[in-house]
Structure formats: C-alpha cells, structure tokens
Amino acid sequence: QVQLVESGGGLVQPGGSLRLSCTASGTIFSSDTMAWYRQAPGKEREFVARITSAGSANYADSVRGRFTVSRDKGGNTVYLRMNSLKPEDTAGYYCNLRRPVLGNYDFWGQGTQVTVSS
C-alpha cells in the first residue's frame, strides 16, 4: 500500500511562485511514475505533469514552460515548482503514483489547495 501526502499549497498573487511537495510512504518500485493533477471547482480533474524514476517528464500544454516537476534521488518525493502563476491555475492539486505492475493502478493524495488571486 502507498500513501501520498502533499504540502506547499496556499494563496499567491498572479505572477508569483509556489512549490508543492508530495511524499510517498510504503514500497516504491522503479517502474512507478509520479504525477500532479489539479481540479478546479465545477471542473474535471486534469493532468498537470508526470515524471518517471529516471527523471523523464511531460507536461500539460497549459503549464509547459511555467511549471517544473522533479523527483528526489530516493524516488519517493515529487515536487512541482510553479512559476508565473495565473488565476486560472487556482485548483486543488493532487499527487498521483501510477503502478504499472498493478495494471497502472493509481494511488492518490488528499490534495492541497492553490489559490492565485490579488
């Protein structure tokens, strides 16, 4: 079993920056990927960024060039550095771990709120 705990959300002005963290407890496999998703009120959860244990990352078009996902060497902590934040980035941000050896089973964190407002 894997548990994911996010931190780092908060209120920030447009143009500002935040860094989110997510730490996974339990056994982590080298094939596991970790990701960030977000969900705004009244909208469906959407993909933000994903990173493999080797450090290969991909991003949603809406955040590419502004957000950077990274992972620590131990592989159990993932970060999301968010720069040039916009009001439309306001959402609950959720950490995800995907386990290919379990048929791409998804583990989820409880989420952390990011609000971009002046």
A tleap script that builds the chain and sets N, CA, C and O, in Angstrom:
source leaprc.protein.ff14SB
mol = sequence {
  NGLN VAL GLN LEU VAL GLU SER GLY GLY GLY
  LEU VAL GLN PRO GLY GLY SER LEU ARG LEU
  SER CYS THR ALA SER GLY THR ILE PHE SER
  SER ASP THR MET ALA TRP TYR ARG GLN ALA
  PRO GLY LYS GLU ARG GLU PHE VAL ALA ARG
  ILE THR SER ALA GLY SER ALA ASN TYR ALA
  ASP SER VAL ARG GLY ARG PHE THR VAL SER
  ARG ASP LYS GLY GLY ASN THR VAL TYR LEU
  ARG MET ASN SER LEU LYS PRO GLU ASP THR
  ALA GLY TYR TYR CYS ASN LEU ARG ARG PRO
  VAL LEU GLY ASN TYR ASP PHE TRP GLY GLN
  GLY THR GLN VAL THR VAL SER CSER
}
set mol.1.N position { 0.853 -1.192 0.000 }
set mol.1.CA position { 0.000 0.000 0.000 }
set mol.1.C position { 0.884 1.236 0.000 }
set mol.1.O position { 1.964 1.245 0.591 }
set mol.2.N position { 0.419 2.262 -0.660 }
set mol.2.CA position { 1.149 3.515 -0.758 }
set mol.2.C position { 0.268 4.644 -0.232 }
set mol.2.O position { -0.920 4.714 -0.545 }
set mol.3.N position { 0.852 5.511 0.557 }
set mol.3.CA position { 0.163 6.731 0.989 }
set mol.3.C position { 0.928 7.934 0.469 }
set mol.3.O position { 2.158 7.966 0.502 }
set mol.4.N position { 0.185 8.924 -0.012 }
set mol.4.CA position { 0.768 10.131 -0.579 }
set mol.4.C position { 0.312 11.327 0.241 }
set mol.4.O position { -0.879 11.489 0.505 }
set mol.5.N position { 1.263 12.166 0.644 }
set mol.5.CA position { 0.944 13.345 1.442 }
set mol.5.C position { 1.518 14.571 0.753 }
set mol.5.O position { 2.729 14.682 0.561 }
set mol.6.N position { 0.625 15.497 0.382 }
set mol.6.CA position { 1.038 16.729 -0.289 }
set mol.6.C position { 1.191 17.866 0.717 }
set mol.6.O position { 0.597 17.849 1.795 }
set mol.7.N position { 1.998 18.848 0.340 }
set mol.7.CA position { 2.134 20.074 1.119 }
set mol.7.C position { 2.593 21.195 0.201 }
set mol.7.O position { 3.042 20.953 -0.920 }
set mol.8.N position { 2.476 22.424 0.688 }
set mol.8.CA position { 3.022 23.562 -0.051 }
set mol.8.C position { 2.013 24.457 -0.717 }
set mol.8.O position { 2.394 25.468 -1.307 }
set mol.9.N position { 0.731 24.127 -0.648 }
set mol.9.CA position { -0.271 24.989 -1.272 }
set mol.9.C position { -0.455 26.274 -0.481 }
set mol.9.O position { 0.080 26.438 0.615 }
set mol.10.N position { -1.230 27.179 -1.068 }
set mol.10.CA position { -1.501 28.434 -0.381 }
set mol.10.C position { -2.039 29.479 -1.323 }
set mol.10.O position { -2.423 29.195 -2.458 }
set mol.11.N position { -2.056 30.705 -0.817 }
set mol.11.CA position { -2.538 31.856 -1.587 }
set mol.11.C position { -1.333 32.610 -2.140 }
set mol.11.O position { -0.386 32.905 -1.410 }
set mol.12.N position { -1.375 32.917 -3.421 }
set mol.12.CA position { -0.274 33.636 -4.058 }
set mol.12.C position { -0.853 34.620 -5.063 }
set mol.12.O position { -1.913 34.382 -5.642 }
set mol.13.N position { -0.145 35.729 -5.265 }
set mol.13.CA position { -0.603 36.725 -6.230 }
set mol.13.C position { -0.265 36.290 -7.660 }
set mol.13.O position { 0.676 35.526 -7.873 }
set mol.14.N position { -1.023 36.772 -8.623 }
set mol.14.CA position { -0.682 36.474 -10.018 }
set mol.14.C position { 0.766 36.856 -10.320 }
set mol.14.O position { 1.249 37.911 -9.910 }
set mol.15.N position { 1.439 35.971 -11.046 }
set mol.15.CA position { 2.853 36.174 -11.342 }
set mol.15.C position { 3.791 35.583 -10.314 }
set mol.15.O position { 5.000 35.527 -10.535 }
set mol.16.N position { 3.252 35.145 -9.200 }
set mol.16.CA position { 4.069 34.586 -8.130 }
set mol.16.C position { 4.418 33.121 -8.360 }
set mol.16.O position { 4.102 32.533 -9.394 }
set mol.17.N position { 5.081 32.556 -7.355 }
set mol.17.CA position { 5.559 31.177 -7.440 }
set mol.17.C position { 5.191 30.402 -6.180 }
set mol.17.O position { 5.015 30.969 -5.101 }
set mol.18.N position { 5.081 29.105 -6.349 }
set mol.18.CA position { 4.882 28.173 -5.235 }
set mol.18.C position { 5.587 26.876 -5.579 }
set mol.18.O position { 5.794 26.554 -6.749 }
set mol.19.N position { 5.956 26.129 -4.533 }
set mol.19.CA position { 6.484 24.785 -4.749 }
set mol.19.C position { 5.665 23.802 -3.918 }
set mol.19.O position { 5.559 23.932 -2.699 }
set mol.20.N position { 5.095 22.830 -4.597 }
set mol.20.CA position { 4.361 21.757 -3.939 }
set mol.20.C position { 5.282 20.551 -3.754 }
set mol.20.O position { 6.174 20.290 -4.561 }
set mol.21.N position { 5.034 19.828 -2.664 }
set mol.21.CA position { 5.778 18.602 -2.396 }
set mol.21.C position { 4.800 17.469 -2.153 }
set mol.21.O position { 3.685 17.684 -1.678 }
set mol.22.N position { 5.230 16.261 -2.484 }
set mol.22.CA position { 4.432 15.067 -2.222 }
set mol.22.C position { 5.383 13.939 -1.856 }
set mol.22.O position { 6.283 13.590 -2.620 }
set mol.23.N position { 5.169 13.380 -0.684 }
set mol.23.CA position { 5.995 12.281 -0.218 }
set mol.23.C position { 5.179 11.003 -0.168 }
set mol.23.O position { 4.081 10.966 0.387 }
set mol.24.N position { 5.738 9.960 -0.757 }
set mol.24.CA position { 5.088 8.651 -0.778 }
set mol.24.C position { 5.689 7.752 0.287 }
set mol.24.O position { 6.909 7.648 0.412 }
set mol.25.N position { 4.826 7.105 1.050 }
set mol.25.CA position { 5.286 6.122 2.027 }
set mol.25.C position { 4.940 4.735 1.520 }
set mol.25.O position { 4.016 4.561 0.726 }
set mol.26.N position { 5.698 3.743 1.990 }
set mol.26.CA position { 5.497 2.391 1.500 }
set mol.26.C position { 6.550 2.040 0.459 }
set mol.26.O position { 7.467 2.820 0.202 }
set mol.27.N position { 6.412 0.876 -0.128 }
set mol.27.CA position { 7.380 0.412 -1.123 }
set mol.27.C position { 7.149 1.103 -2.451 }
set mol.27.O position { 6.037 1.112 -2.979 }
set mol.28.N position { 8.223 1.688 -2.989 }
set mol.28.CA position { 8.159 2.353 -4.280 }
set mol.28.C position { 8.981 1.538 -5.270 }
set mol.28.O position { 10.140 1.219 -5.005 }
set mol.29.N position { 8.386 1.201 -6.409 }
set mol.29.CA position { 9.069 0.448 -7.441 }
set mol.29.C position { 9.701 1.404 -8.449 }
set mol.29.O position { 9.220 2.518 -8.653 }
set mol.30.N position { 10.773 0.958 -9.068 }
set mol.30.CA position { 11.442 1.817 -10.046 }
set mol.30.C position { 10.552 2.089 -11.257 }
set mol.30.O position { 10.761 3.069 -11.972 }
set mol.31.N position { 9.584 1.246 -11.485 }
set mol.31.CA position { 8.677 1.441 -12.625 }
set mol.31.C position { 7.535 2.409 -12.307 }
set mol.31.O position { 6.812 2.831 -13.209 }
set mol.32.N position { 7.374 2.757 -11.041 }
set mol.32.CA position { 6.301 3.688 -10.666 }
set mol.32.C position { 6.583 5.074 -11.238 }
set mol.32.O position { 7.723 5.538 -11.239 }
set mol.33.N position { 5.539 5.723 -11.720 }
set mol.33.CA position { 5.659 7.121 -12.104 }
set mol.33.C position { 4.859 7.960 -11.118 }
set mol.33.O position { 3.905 7.480 -10.504 }
set mol.34.N position { 5.258 9.213 -10.976 }
set mol.34.CA position { 4.546 10.120 -10.087 }
set mol.34.C position { 4.100 11.336 -10.873 }
set mol.34.O position { 4.751 11.741 -11.836 }
set mol.35.N position { 2.998 11.909 -10.460 }
set mol.35.CA position { 2.401 12.974 -11.254 }
set mol.35.C position { 1.625 13.938 -10.374 }
set mol.35.O position { 1.341 13.671 -9.207 }
set mol.36.N position { 1.294 15.066 -10.980 }
set mol.36.CA position { 0.396 16.041 -10.378 }
set mol.36.C position { -0.809 16.228 -11.292 }
set mol.36.O position { -0.677 16.339 -12.511 }
set mol.37.N position { -1.973 16.258 -10.679 }
set mol.37.CA position { -3.216 16.606 -11.350 }
set mol.37.C position { -3.823 17.777 -10.586 }
set mol.37.O position { -3.413 18.076 -9.465 }
set mol.38.N position { -4.796 18.433 -11.196 }
set mol.38.CA position { -5.494 19.511 -10.497 }
set mol.38.C position { -6.968 19.488 -10.854 }
set mol.38.O position { -7.373 19.000 -11.909 }
set mol.39.N position { -7.753 20.032 -9.941 }
set mol.39.CA position { -9.195 20.086 -10.154 }
set mol.39.C position { -9.723 21.403 -9.621 }
set mol.39.O position { -9.612 21.699 -8.431 }
set mol.40.N position { -10.300 22.194 -10.522 }
set mol.40.CA position { -10.933 23.455 -10.139 }
set mol.40.C position { -12.408 23.201 -9.852 }
set mol.40.O position { -12.972 22.223 -10.342 }
set mol.41.N position { -13.039 24.070 -9.063 }
set mol.41.CA position { -14.456 23.879 -8.748 }
set mol.41.C position { -15.302 23.777 -10.015 }
set mol.41.O position { -15.188 24.602 -10.921 }
set mol.42.N position { -16.147 22.756 -10.061 }
set mol.42.CA position { -17.032 22.579 -11.196 }
set mol.42.C position { -16.396 21.994 -12.427 }
set mol.42.O position { -17.046 21.867 -13.465 }
set mol.43.N position { -15.124 21.632 -12.327 }
set mol.43.CA position { -14.417 21.076 -13.479 }
set mol.43.C position { -13.878 19.689 -13.158 }
set mol.43.O position { -13.769 19.299 -11.995 }
set mol.44.N position { -13.544 18.954 -14.213 }
set mol.44.CA position { -12.983 17.624 -14.010 }
set mol.44.C position { -11.496 17.726 -13.659 }
set mol.44.O position { -10.828 18.713 -13.969 }
set mol.45.N position { -11.011 16.688 -13.013 }
set mol.45.CA position { -9.595 16.636 -12.688 }
set mol.45.C position { -8.798 16.548 -13.980 }
set mol.45.O position { -9.149 15.794 -14.887 }
set mol.46.N position { -7.712 17.331 -14.057 }
set mol.46.CA position { -6.905 17.340 -15.270 }
set mol.46.C position { -5.439 17.106 -14.966 }
set mol.46.O position { -4.942 17.453 -13.895 }
set mol.47.N position { -4.762 16.513 -15.929 }
set mol.47.CA position { -3.348 16.215 -15.822 }
set mol.47.C position { -2.519 17.495 -15.843 }
set mol.47.O position { -2.816 18.423 -16.596 }
set mol.48.N position { -1.475 17.539 -15.011 }
set mol.48.CA position { -0.566 18.684 -14.990 }
set mol.48.C position { 0.830 18.265 -15.468 }
set mol.48.O position { 1.363 18.827 -16.424 }
set mol.49.N position { 1.412 17.270 -14.787 }
set mol.49.CA position { 2.768 16.835 -15.137 }
set mol.49.C position { 3.016 15.450 -14.556 }
set mol.49.O position { 2.443 15.074 -13.533 }
set mol.50.N position { 3.884 14.696 -15.234 }
set mol.50.CA position { 4.265 13.352 -14.769 }
set mol.50.C position { 5.764 13.182 -14.927 }
set mol.50.O position { 6.372 13.740 -15.840 }
set mol.51.N position { 6.359 12.400 -14.020 }
set mol.51.CA position { 7.798 12.143 -14.073 }
set mol.51.C position { 8.074 10.688 -13.749 }
set mol.51.O position { 7.442 10.103 -12.869 }
set mol.52.N position { 9.029 10.107 -14.474 }
set mol.52.CA position { 9.434 8.734 -14.212 }
set mol.52.C position { 10.552 8.723 -13.172 }
set mol.52.O position { 11.064 9.777 -12.795 }
set mol.53.N position { 10.924 7.548 -12.717 }
set mol.53.CA position { 12.021 7.434 -11.752 }
set mol.53.C position { 13.353 7.833 -12.386 }
set mol.53.O position { 14.297 8.185 -11.679 }
set mol.54.N position { 13.427 7.778 -13.717 }
set mol.54.CA position { 14.649 8.181 -14.421 }
set mol.54.C position { 14.696 9.687 -14.659 }
set mol.54.O position { 15.700 10.215 -15.139 }
set mol.55.N position { 13.607 10.375 -14.322 }
set mol.55.CA position { 13.594 11.827 -14.462 }
set mol.55.C position { 12.989 12.340 -15.742 }
set mol.55.O position { 13.032 13.543 -15.999 }
set mol.56.N position { 12.430 11.474 -16.550 }
set mol.56.CA position { 11.764 11.913 -17.770 }
set mol.56.C position { 10.398 12.491 -17.419 }
set mol.56.O position { 9.613 11.860 -16.711 }
set mol.57.N position { 10.118 13.697 -17.918 }
set mol.57.CA position { 8.897 14.397 -17.531 }
set mol.57.C position { 8.079 14.810 -18.745 }
set mol.57.O position { 8.616 15.029 -19.831 }
set mol.58.N position { 6.782 14.912 -18.544 }
set mol.58.CA position { 5.928 15.514 -19.562 }
set mol.58.C position { 4.896 16.394 -18.885 }
set mol.58.O position { 4.556 16.202 -17.717 }
set mol.59.N position { 4.409 17.359 -19.640 }
set mol.59.CA position { 3.580 18.415 -19.078 }
set mol.59.C position { 2.321 18.656 -19.920 }
set mol.59.O position { 2.295 18.392 -21.122 }
set mol.60.N position { 1.299 19.157 -19.263 }
set mol.60.CA position { 0.139 19.673 -19.979 }
set mol.60.C position { 0.553 20.947 -20.711 }
set mol.60.O position { 1.415 21.695 -20.250 }
set mol.61.N position { -0.075 21.176 -21.853 }
set mol.61.CA position { 0.262 22.372 -22.634 }
set mol.61.C position { 0.057 23.653 -21.826 }
set mol.61.O position { 0.790 24.627 -21.993 }
set mol.62.N position { -0.941 23.640 -20.955 }
set mol.62.CA position { -1.298 24.857 -20.211 }
set mol.62.C position { -0.241 25.271 -19.194 }
set mol.62.O position { -0.242 26.415 -18.739 }
set mol.63.N position { 0.662 24.359 -18.830 }
set mol.63.CA position { 1.662 24.689 -17.811 }
set mol.63.C position { 3.090 24.584 -18.312 }
set mol.63.O position { 4.024 24.988 -17.620 }
set mol.64.N position { 3.268 24.041 -19.519 }
set mol.64.CA position { 4.630 23.853 -20.034 }
set mol.64.C position { 5.340 25.196 -20.115 }
set mol.64.O position { 4.802 26.178 -20.627 }
set mol.65.N position { 6.580 25.211 -19.590 }
set mol.65.CA position { 7.366 26.434 -19.570 }
set mol.65.C position { 7.206 27.249 -18.308 }
set mol.65.O position { 8.016 28.134 -18.033 }
set mol.66.N position { 6.164 26.963 -17.530 }
set mol.66.CA position { 5.942 27.674 -16.265 }
set mol.66.C position { 6.129 26.761 -15.060 }
set mol.66.O position { 6.597 27.201 -14.009 }
set mol.67.N position { 5.766 25.497 -15.210 }
set mol.67.CA position { 5.851 24.533 -14.114 }
set mol.67.C position { 6.986 23.559 -14.393 }
set mol.67.O position { 7.275 23.230 -15.543 }
set mol.68.N position { 7.627 23.103 -13.312 }
set mol.68.CA position { 8.686 22.098 -13.418 }
set mol.68.C position { 8.446 21.012 -12.386 }
set mol.68.O position { 8.322 21.288 -11.193 }
set mol.69.N position { 8.383 19.772 -12.857 }
set mol.69.CA position { 8.222 18.626 -11.951 }
set mol.69.C position { 9.594 17.988 -11.755 }
set mol.69.O position { 10.376 17.870 -12.699 }
set mol.70.N position { 9.873 17.581 -10.530 }
set mol.70.CA position { 11.141 16.925 -10.227 }
set mol.70.C position { 10.908 15.857 -9.167 }
set mol.70.O position { 9.865 15.812 -8.514 }
set mol.71.N position { 11.900 15.013 -9.020 }
set mol.71.CA position { 11.761 13.882 -8.103 }
set mol.71.C position { 13.089 13.688 -7.393 }
set mol.71.O position { 14.143 13.823 -8.015 }
set mol.72.N position { 13.060 13.374 -6.105 }
set mol.72.CA position { 14.307 13.211 -5.374 }
set mol.72.C position { 14.970 11.886 -5.740 }
set mol.72.O position { 14.340 11.009 -6.329 }
set mol.73.N position { 16.246 11.750 -5.385 }
set mol.73.CA position { 17.013 10.568 -5.792 }
set mol.73.C position { 16.439 9.300 -5.204 }
set mol.73.O position { 16.528 8.239 -5.822 }
set mol.74.N position { 15.856 9.384 -4.030 }
set mol.74.CA position { 15.247 8.205 -3.425 }
set mol.74.C position { 13.985 7.772 -4.141 }
set mol.74.O position { 13.541 6.631 -4.011 }
set mol.75.N position { 13.407 8.703 -4.905 }
set mol.75.CA position { 12.254 8.378 -5.729 }
set mol.75.C position { 10.922 8.465 -5.034 }
set mol.75.O position { 9.889 8.219 -5.657 }
set mol.76.N position { 10.910 8.814 -3.734 }
set mol.76.CA position { 9.621 8.798 -3.061 }
set mol.76.C position { 9.053 10.187 -2.813 }
set mol.76.O position { 7.982 10.314 -2.219 }
set mol.77.N position { 9.751 11.236 -3.256 }
set mol.77.CA position { 9.224 12.585 -3.129 }
set mol.77.C position { 9.228 13.263 -4.495 }
set mol.77.O position { 10.225 13.236 -5.217 }
set mol.78.N position { 8.116 13.860 -4.826 }
set mol.78.CA position { 7.988 14.594 -6.083 }
set mol.78.C position { 7.632 16.036 -5.758 }
set mol.78.O position { 6.894 16.318 -4.813 }
set mol.79.N position { 8.175 16.940 -6.564 }
set mol.79.CA position { 7.951 18.360 -6.365 }
set mol.79.C position { 7.301 18.952 -7.621 }
set mol.79.O position { 7.452 18.432 -8.726 }
set mol.80.N position { 6.589 20.033 -7.419 }
set mol.80.CA position { 6.063 20.800 -8.546 }
set mol.80.C position { 6.379 22.263 -8.276 }
set mol.80.O position { 5.786 22.890 -7.398 }
set mol.81.N position { 7.315 22.793 -9.038 }
set mol.81.CA position { 7.655 24.200 -8.953 }
set mol.81.C position { 6.773 24.941 -9.939 }
set mol.81.O position { 6.789 24.658 -11.137 }
set mol.82.N position { 6.001 25.896 -9.426 }
set mol.82.CA position { 5.053 26.632 -10.251 }
set mol.82.C position { 5.454 28.107 -10.287 }
set mol.82.O position { 5.436 28.792 -9.265 }
set mol.83.N position { 5.811 28.579 -11.467 }
set mol.83.CA position { 6.182 29.977 -11.670 }
set mol.83.C position { 5.144 30.687 -12.538 }
set mol.83.O position { 4.331 30.048 -13.206 }
set mol.84.N position { 5.188 32.007 -12.516 }
set mol.84.CA position { 4.286 32.812 -13.342 }
set mol.84.C position { 2.840 32.360 -13.194 }
set mol.84.O position { 2.132 32.164 -14.182 }
set mol.85.N position { 2.420 32.200 -11.962 }
set mol.85.CA position { 1.081 31.673 -11.700 }
set mol.85.C position { -0.002 32.624 -12.181 }
set mol.85.O position { 0.137 33.845 -12.114 }
set mol.86.N position { -1.087 32.029 -12.668 }
set mol.86.CA position { -2.225 32.772 -13.201 }
set mol.86.C position { -3.468 32.424 -12.387 }
set mol.86.O position { -3.520 31.362 -11.767 }
set mol.87.N position { -4.472 33.304 -12.381 }
set mol.87.CA position { -5.711 32.958 -11.658 }
set mol.87.C position { -6.312 31.625 -12.127 }
set mol.87.O position { -6.922 30.910 -11.333 }
set mol.88.N position { -6.146 31.300 -13.379 }
set mol.88.CA position { -6.706 30.036 -13.874 }
set mol.88.C position { -5.947 28.803 -13.398 }
set mol.88.O position { -6.366 27.676 -13.664 }
set mol.89.N position { -4.839 29.009 -12.699 }
set mol.89.CA position { -4.141 27.886 -12.062 }
set mol.89.C position { -4.757 27.526 -10.705 }
set mol.89.O position { -4.372 26.533 -10.088 }
set mol.90.N position { -5.703 28.330 -10.254 }
set mol.90.CA position { -6.370 28.063 -8.979 }
set mol.90.C position { -7.092 26.719 -9.035 }
set mol.90.O position { -7.919 26.484 -9.916 }
set mol.91.N position { -6.772 25.844 -8.090 }
set mol.91.CA position { -7.348 24.496 -8.082 }
set mol.91.C position { -6.833 23.744 -6.875 }
set mol.91.O position { -5.898 24.181 -6.204 }
set mol.92.N position { -7.452 22.608 -6.606 }
set mol.92.CA position { -6.859 21.625 -5.703 }
set mol.92.C position { -5.853 20.814 -6.506 }
set mol.92.O position { -6.161 20.336 -7.598 }
set mol.93.N position { -4.669 20.663 -5.970 }
set mol.93.CA position { -3.605 19.921 -6.668 }
set mol.93.C position { -3.414 18.577 -5.970 }
set mol.93.O position { -3.249 18.508 -4.752 }
set mol.94.N position { -3.439 17.520 -6.764 }
set mol.94.CA position { -3.414 16.158 -6.241 }
set mol.94.C position { -2.190 15.409 -6.753 }
set mol.94.O position { -1.871 15.444 -7.941 }
set mol.95.N position { -1.526 14.746 -5.848 }
set mol.95.CA position { -0.388 13.902 -6.186 }
set mol.95.C position { -0.891 12.521 -6.595 }
set mol.95.O position { -1.863 12.007 -6.041 }
set mol.96.N position { -0.217 11.939 -7.563 }
set mol.96.CA position { -0.595 10.631 -8.088 }
set mol.96.C position { 0.639 9.753 -8.222 }
set mol.96.O position { 1.700 10.212 -8.644 }
set mol.97.N position { 0.488 8.492 -7.860 }
set mol.97.CA position { 1.514 7.483 -8.145 }
set mol.97.C position { 0.843 6.391 -8.973 }
set mol.97.O position { -0.183 5.843 -8.569 }
set mol.98.N position { 1.415 6.078 -10.117 }
set mol.98.CA position { 0.863 5.060 -11.010 }
set mol.98.C position { 1.792 3.842 -11.007 }
set mol.98.O position { 3.002 3.961 -11.203 }
set mol.99.N position { 1.201 2.684 -10.783 }
set mol.99.CA position { 1.970 1.453 -10.614 }
set mol.99.C position { 1.718 0.507 -11.773 }
set mol.99.O position { 0.699 -0.184 -11.783 }
set mol.100.N position { 2.607 0.452 -12.745 }
set mol.100.CA position { 2.413 -0.425 -13.907 }
set mol.100.C position { 2.307 -1.892 -13.549 }
set mol.100.O position { 1.588 -2.639 -14.213 }
set mol.101.N position { 3.018 -2.326 -12.497 }
set mol.101.CA position { 2.989 -3.759 -12.164 }
set mol.101.C position { 1.628 -4.181 -11.615 }
set mol.101.O position { 1.348 -5.373 -11.488 }
set mol.102.N position { 0.789 -3.208 -11.294 }
set mol.102.CA position { -0.581 -3.498 -10.870 }
set mol.102.C position { -1.582 -3.036 -11.919 }
set mol.102.O position { -2.695 -2.619 -11.597 }
set mol.103.N position { -1.171 -3.117 -13.171 }
set mol.103.CA position { -2.077 -2.722 -14.244 }
set mol.103.C position { -2.339 -1.225 -14.277 }
set mol.103.O position { -3.447 -0.788 -14.587 }
set mol.104.N position { -1.318 -0.442 -13.957 }
set mol.104.CA position { -1.451 1.017 -13.905 }
set mol.104.C position { -2.449 1.484 -12.850 }
set mol.104.O position { -3.227 2.412 -13.073 }
set mol.105.N position { -2.408 0.827 -11.711 }
set mol.105.CA position { -3.253 1.261 -10.600 }
set mol.105.C position { -2.784 2.622 -10.118 }
set mol.105.O position { -1.583 2.879 -10.025 }
set mol.106.N position { -3.741 3.497 -9.811 }
set mol.106.CA position { -3.450 4.856 -9.364 }
set mol.106.C position { -3.670 5.014 -7.867 }
set mol.106.O position { -4.727 4.672 -7.339 }
set mol.107.N position { -2.652 5.539 -7.195 }
set mol.107.CA position { -2.780 5.974 -5.811 }
set mol.107.C position { -2.889 7.501 -5.823 }
set mol.107.O position { -2.274 8.166 -6.657 }
set mol.108.N position { -3.685 8.055 -4.884 }
set mol.108.CA position { -3.917 9.496 -4.843 }
set mol.108.C position { -3.661 10.057 -3.459 }
set mol.108.O position { -3.908 9.403 -2.446 }
set mol.109.N position { -3.157 11.295 -3.436 }
set mol.109.CA position { -3.080 12.028 -2.192 }
set mol.109.C position { -4.392 12.744 -1.921 }
set mol.109.O position { -5.339 12.669 -2.705 }
set mol.110.N position { -4.424 13.445 -0.781 }
set mol.110.CA position { -5.665 14.108 -0.369 }
set mol.110.C position { -5.822 15.477 -1.000 }
set mol.110.O position { -6.909 16.054 -0.960 }
set mol.111.N position { -4.748 16.011 -1.586 }
set mol.111.CA position { -4.819 17.284 -2.277 }
set mol.111.C position { -4.363 18.452 -1.428 }
set mol.111.O position { -4.432 18.418 -0.199 }
set mol.112.N position { -3.894 19.487 -2.110 }
set mol.112.CA position { -3.518 20.743 -1.457 }
set mol.112.C position { -4.028 21.887 -2.335 }
set mol.112.O position { -3.910 21.844 -3.560 }
set mol.113.N position { -4.593 22.905 -1.696 }
set mol.113.CA position { -5.245 23.980 -2.428 }
set mol.113.C position { -4.237 25.058 -2.833 }
set mol.113.O position { -3.411 25.497 -2.032 }
set mol.114.N position { -4.330 25.462 -4.085 }
set mol.114.CA position { -3.548 26.586 -4.597 }
set mol.114.C position { -4.537 27.643 -5.089 }
set mol.114.O position { -5.380 27.371 -5.944 }
set mol.115.N position { -4.422 28.840 -4.540 }
set mol.115.CA position { -5.287 29.943 -4.939 }
set mol.115.C position { -4.424 31.090 -5.453 }
set mol.115.O position { -3.545 31.586 -4.748 }
set mol.116.N position { -4.687 31.504 -6.688 }
set mol.116.CA position { -3.938 32.603 -7.291 }
set mol.116.C position { -4.888 33.792 -7.420 }
set mol.116.O position { -5.815 33.778 -8.229 }
set mol.117.N position { -4.643 34.806 -6.619 }
set mol.117.CA position { -5.553 35.947 -6.571 }
set mol.117.C position { -4.834 37.163 -6.013 }
set mol.117.O position { -3.948 37.054 -5.166 }
set mol.118.N position { -5.237 38.319 -6.509 }
set mol.118.CA position { -4.696 39.561 -5.966 }
set mol.118.C position { -5.586 40.097 -4.864 }
set mol.118.O position { -5.290 41.142 -4.284 }
savepdb mol mol.pdb
quit
